[in-house]
């Protein structure tokens, strides 16, 4: 094989390393999923491997904005975006969701996925003729699109799991009666708590049918990548390797090593205004409140949450936004708070109505807790920054992530019990959960445990760490 310093020119005129391996990213067009594919694209590009990002123009624009703010921008010219034209989709306004209804973004991405097949197939065929090997990294929910292109002899696909290895392994290991079968002698330290919420109870029937159809195609991939680290999920990655022994498995996370300053109100130094507010607070005194990009609360629940935060007596930053629509740049509704609320709490709380720099907030010394929906991105980011979690799961994998954070890792407490997910959480319950996390002996223990896990996670992503070595193993495999 020629030396890496030698170059070969592809038909598009760009010069690539003679390894002649190219990676194509096919994420689900939801912000939480894009947030994992973006840093992974940078890591791969830093290895001298060109990356092609397939998606719609709107979501690619959002991805580009984040890539431009990455810590290392030296490899931007190795990442190429393909803006596929998708027929317009009239997204209904976000509404409060339950296990019986699909969040609006799910309807949007389903529409998008159905129209990605033809342009993606054309791109893969073109790259297949120019490269020795084409590696496709895709979401579980885009499996059918990737494997619907037909047989290409030099194409391999790998799924980037967007949820925890705990949730993924439970899904794959459960038998028809809902039991998880395993041999404790084979998998050390494996903990399977009782009463883990089922997938069936956390997603509507139409979403479950979509998941089932994608599973058939996902079985065709060559392996799985996990946005996690062996230091916190080794038993569950090992369980996946046992359940799916014919596939390869790599735990390469946390994939959150990006500067998360997004659009929004900034000061003259380019920092989001909420960080300036945090600068004035005492260490570990503020709870960060955010429920991700697929959650919309009812007006009644917003009122109870607002009053609960006030009643708790704890300082807070509350990101108050509806679920994203089909176009990630679109504006949501103006959410009303109780009359005079923001004036009343101005000395203890800050309400943010635009995109907030979550990773920077979690990494700020004044942040001591995170009231969260327990989406996996938020969980792994919070743990990485050493911040314990107040669990308020809404749908999808979030109930199982909440169990993992609270019952397995011990770095969180349940604020809203999943068994009561169809009820409005009263202000008194919100206040009690917040105080337990922020101002109790139990909360102190959670903060200590989170700090220790955070240090271990950050070490795993550093040179010589477990996650860095897993990533190196993946790169060695695809460039073999």
N, C-alpha and C positions, 0 to 999 in steps of 0.2 A: 504494500500500500504506500502511496506517496506520502511524504512528510506533511505534517499539518501546515507548514509554512507555504506549501505549494497551493495554488488556487486554480479553480476551474470556473469558467464563465457559463452561466445558464442562459437560456434563450431570452430572458428578460433583461440581460445585460449586467446583472448584479454578480459580483464575485463571491463565491461561497467557499468555505473550507473543503478540502478534497475528501473529507469524510463522506460528503455527499449524503448527508442525512438532513431531513427537513421535518419540522414539527408543525402540525396544524391544530389549532385550538378551536373547539366547537362547544362553547358554553351555553347553558340555558340563559336567555336574555333577561335575567333578573339580577338586580344589583348585588345581592348577597352571593350569588354564584360568580359574577364577574370579579368580585373582590378577591376570589381565590385564584382565578385564572390569570389575573394581571401580574401579581408578583411571581407566579410560576413562569410566566412568559419571560420575565426579566432574568430569572435564574438560569433558564435554558439558553437565552440569548448570550448571557455572560460566558457560556461555555463555547461560544463560537458557532452555535447552531442556529440557523435562521428559523424564525417563528412566523407563521401566518395565522392571523386572527380572523375567524369567519363569523360574521354577524350582520345585524342591521345597521344602517347608518346612525340611527339615534343612539344605540347602545355602544357602538364603536366610538362615537364622539365622547361619551362618558368615560370609556376605557382609556382613550387617549389623554384626557385631562388628568386622570390618575397616574398614568405612566409618566407624564411630564413632571409629576411631583415625586417620582420615585427617588430614593436616596442616591442611587447610582444611575445616571442618565447617559452613560457612555455607550450603551448598547441599543439605543432607540432605533438606529438605522438597521438593526437586525430584526425588528418587529414590523411586519407588514399587515395592514388592515384591508380586508375585502368587504366592502359595503354592499351587501346583497339587497336588492329591491324586494320589498315585501308588500303585498296589497294592503291598503289601509285597513286598520282595525278600529272600529268604534268601541272603545272600552267603556263599560258602564262605570258610573261614579263609585268610588270605594264605599263599601258598606260594612257594618259590623259583622264579623264572621262567626261561624260555629262549625261543629264537626259535620253539619249537613250542607254547608255552602262553601263554594270555592272562593278563595281570595281573588280579587280582580286580576292581579298580576298572573295568576295561574292560567286564567282564560286567555290572557294576552300571549304568553309564551307558547301555549298550545297552538294558537293561530300561527305564530311565527314559525314554529318547528315544522308545521305541515308544508310550508313554502320554501324551506331551506334545502330540500333534497336535491333539486336539479342544479342550482348554482354551485352547491358544495361538490356534487359529483364531477362537474366540469373542472373545478379547481383541483380536485384530487387526481383526476386523470392527467391534467397538465403537469402537476408536480411529479407524478409517478413516472412520466417519461423523461424527466430531467434529473431525478435523484435516485441514488442506489436504494434508499429506503425512505418511505414516508411514514412518519409516526403521527397518529391522530390521538390527541388527548381530549376526551369529551366528557360531558356530564352523563350521568345515568339516564337522564330524561331526554338526551339527544342520541341515544344508542341506535334507534331505528333509522335516523337520518344518516348516521355514519355507515351503518351496515347495509343500507339500502342502495349503495352506489354500485353494487356488483363486485365481482372478484377482481382485485388488483394484486398481482403476485408479490409486490414489494411493499404492501401496506400492512402495518400493525396498529392495533388500537388499544388504548388503555383508558380506564375510567378514573377520573378524578372524583372521588367520593366527596360530596358536599356536606356530609353529615359526619358525626363522630364514628369512630370504629366501634364503639360500644353499641350505638343504635344500629349500625350496619350489620354487625355480627349477630345481634339479637334477631333482626329481621331474617337473616339467612339461616340461623341455627334453630329457630322454633319449628317444632313439628306441627302437624295438623291440629293438635289439641292445645297448642299454645305453649308447650313446654320446651325448654332449651336443654338439649342433650349434650353432655360433654363429660370428659373423663378428667377429674381433678388431678390425677397423677400425670397426665400429659400436659396440662396447661396450669402452671403454677400461678398462684395469686388471682385466679379468675373468680370474680365476685358477680353473682347474678342475684340481685335483690328480688324479693317477692313483689308481686303485684305491679310488674312493669306494664305501663299502658300499651295497648295494642295499636298497631297501625290502623286497623279498621275503625277504631274509635276516634281517631284524630284527623281523618281525611274523609271528604264526601265520596259517595260511590263513583262519581265520574273520574275523580282523581285516582281512586284505587284501580279502576279499569285501565287508566293510562299507565299507571305503574306496572300493572301486570303485563300489559302489551310490550313495555320497554324491557322487562326482565328477559323475555325471549331473545331479544337482540343483544342485551348486555352479556349474555352467556357466551357470545362469540368473541369477546375481547380477550386480550392476552394477559391482562393483569389489572391491579388496582393501585392507585395512589391515594394516600390518606393525608388530609390536612390535620395531622396530629403528630405526636412524638411518642416513641417507645417509652419515654420516661413516665408518661401518664397512661398510655393505652396499650402497652405491650401484650397483656393477656388477651385483649380483644382483637388485635392484629393477628396474633398467633391463632386465635379461634377461627378467624377468617381463613387463614392459611390451611387450617384443618378442614373447614367446611368446603373450601374451594381449592383443593390441593393441586389441580391442574393449572392454576394461575399463579402469577408472581405478585408479591405484595410489598409495597414500600411505604413507610411512614415518614414523610418528608416535611412535615409542618413544624412549627406554625408558619403558615404562609401569610404573615401579616407584617412583613418587614418593609412597609411602605410609609411614606409621609402622607397622612390622611387629611391634610388640609384641603377641603373642598370649597365650592362656591358658598358664599354666605357673607355675613357681616364681618369685616376685618378691620383691624386698626392700621395705623400708618406703617407698621412693620410687617404687615402681611399675615399676622396671626389672627385667628378668629377671636372675636370679642369675648367669648365665654372663657377663653384661656386667661385673658387679662383679669376677669372676675375671679377665676380660680387662684391667681397669683396672690390675691388679697386674703385668702382663707387659710386657716391653720391646717397642718398636716392631717390627712385621713379624716377630715371632718365633713366631707361632702359626698352625698350619694348621687350618682349619675343615673338618670331615668330615661330609658329609651327602649322602644319595642320594635325596632327594625323597620323594614320597608314593605312588609306584607301584612301589617296589622292596622286595623281601623277599629277604634272603640266607639261605642254608642255614646250619645250625649250624656246619658245618665252615668255611664261608667267613668267618663272624663270628669264629671263633677265629683264623684266619690273619690277618685284618685287624687284630684286636686285638694280636696278637703283632708284626705288622709295624709298627704305629704305635709300639709300645714299643721295638722294635729300632732304629727310625729315629733315636731320640735327640732328636726334635723335639717341642716342645710342641704340644698339640692340644686342640680341642674336638670331640667326636664326638657327633652327634645319632643315637642308636640307637633306631630305631623301625621297625616293620613297615609295609608298604603300607597305605594307608587302605582302610577297608571301604566298604560302600554308604552308611553313615551316618558322615559325617566326624567326628562327635563321639564315636564309639564307641572304646572302649579296645582296644588290641592286646594280644598276648601279652607276657609278661614274658620278655625275651630274656636268656639266661644267658651270662655271660662266664667265661673261665677262672677257676678258684678263686683268690681273693686278688688278682685283677687290679686292681680299682679302688683297693685299698689300696696296691699296688705303684706305681701311676702317679700317685698323688694330687698329687705335687709338680710333675708335668709335663703331666698330662692331666686333662680333665674330661669325663665321660660324661653326656650330657643325654638323658633318656628321655621328655621331653614336647615340645610344640611350641616351637621356638626362634625368636627374632626374627632371621631370616636376614639381612635387609638391614642391621640394626644391627650384627650381628656382622661382616659383610663391610666395613662402613664404619668399624669400630673401628681405631684406629691400630696396635693390637697384632696384627691379622690380616695375615698375609703370603702366604697361599695357601689354595686351596680344592680339596679332594679331592672330586670331584663326578661324578654320573651324566651330566652334560651335558644335562639337560633345558634347553630354551631359556630359561625363566624364570631358572634358576640361572646360566646363561651370561651373559645380558644384565645381571643384577644384579651378578655378580662383575666383569665388565668395567667397568660403570658406576662401581663403587667402586675400580677400579684394582687388582684382586686377580687374579693369574695362577691358572690352573686345572690341576689334575692330573686328567686325563681317564680316567674309568672308565665308559664307556657300557654301558647295560643292554638297551635295546630301542627300538623306534619310531624317532623322528628323532635319537635321542641319538648313534648312531655317526657320522652325518653332521655333527652339531654339533661333535663331538669333532675331526673332520677340519678343520672351519672354524677352530676355536679354535687348534689346534696347527699345522696346515700352511699356513693362509692368513693368519691374524692373527699367529701367532707368540707368543701370550701363554699358552701352556700346553704341557704335556708329557704323553705317553701313559703312564699308570701300568698300565693293563690293556688289552692289545691286543685289539681287537674280534675278530680272527681266532682268538683263543683264548677266546672268550666262554663256551664250554661247559665250560671247565676251572676248577678252583678256583685262584685266585691265591695263590701261596705267600707266607708272611710275608716272606721275603727279597726278593721282587719288590716287595711293597708298600713295604718299608723303602727300597729303592733308588729307587723313584719319588718317594717323599716327600722323601728327601734331595736328589734332583736338583732338585726344585721349590724347596725351602727353603734348601738349603745348598750351592750350587754356582755356578760362574761363569755357567753357562747359566741357572740360576734367577734370578740377579741381572739378566740381560738381559731375562728374561720379566717380572720385576717392574717394570723400567724401562719396557718397552713397554706393560704393562698400565696403569701410572700415566698415561702419555701418552694412551692411548686413553680411559681413564676421564675425564680432564679434557675431552677433545674431546666425549665423549658428554654429559657434564653441561652443557657449553656449548651443545650442540645443543638441549637441552630448555629452555634459558633464553630470555628475551625476545630476539627477533631471530635465534635459532638455527635451524638447518635443520629440526629436528623440530617446533619451535614453528610455523614457517611452513607446514610440511606439514599440520599439524593445522588451522591457520587456513584453508588451502585446502579441506580436507575440510568444515569447517563452512560455508564460503561456498558450497560446491557443494550441500550438502543443504538449505540455506535459500534457494537461488536463487529 
